Amino acid sequence: MRLLVFDTTHHALWAEELARERGLAAEVVPSPAAARAKCDLALEFLPSEQDMLFQVLAEAGVTFRLFEN
């Protein structure tokens, strides 16, 4: 699984909603401290769905970044 982190809780929850509407496997989880995100939530998703998820979020205007540990 991979993680996206966000600057706002709104964006994290919105990203999960958009992903689920498109049938993508995604779930809001606590953001790891190492991510140094402004929001305490992250979105966990399948690596195989990364391109589609990034496209959906970008089209909607959701600001995010990939957390790579």
N, C-alpha and C positions, 0 to 999 in steps of 0.2 A: 504494500500500500504506500501511497505518497500523500504528502500534505501540502495544502495551500494555506497561507496565512493572510490576514486582512488587517486593515486599519480600523475598521468599525465592526461592531456586532451585527449591525444591519446588513453589511456586505456578506458576512459569513452565512447568515441565515438566508439571504436572498440567493446566494450561490447554491446552497443546498436545494432550495426550492426549484431553481432553474434546472439544475442537474436532474432532479427527480422527474420533472416535467418531460425531459428528453429521454427518460428511461436509463439514465446513467446511475451507476452504483456510487453513491456519495453519502457521507454522514458527517455531521458536525461533531467534533471531539475537542477536548481541551488543547489549547496551543502549548507546545513545549516551551519551557523557559528559554531554551537556547535560541528560539526563533526571534526573540526580542521584538515580537509583534505588538502593535498598539492595542490589539484586541486579544482577549483571552480564549478565543475560539479559533479553530482551524477546520478545514474541510479535508477529510480523508477520502481518497478515490483510488481507483484501479489504474495502474500505469498504462494499461492498454487503451484506456479511455481519455488519456491526457489531451490529445489533439482536439477531440470533439469538445471536451469540457472547456478548454482554453478558448475555443472559438465561440461557444455559447456565452461564456462570461464576458468576453471582449465585446461581442455584439450588443450585449445588454448594458455595457458600461460599468461592470463590476471591477473594482480595483483589487488586485491580488498579487501575491508573489509565491513562487514555489519555495518551500522550505526544504533545503538539502542539508542533511547533517553529515 
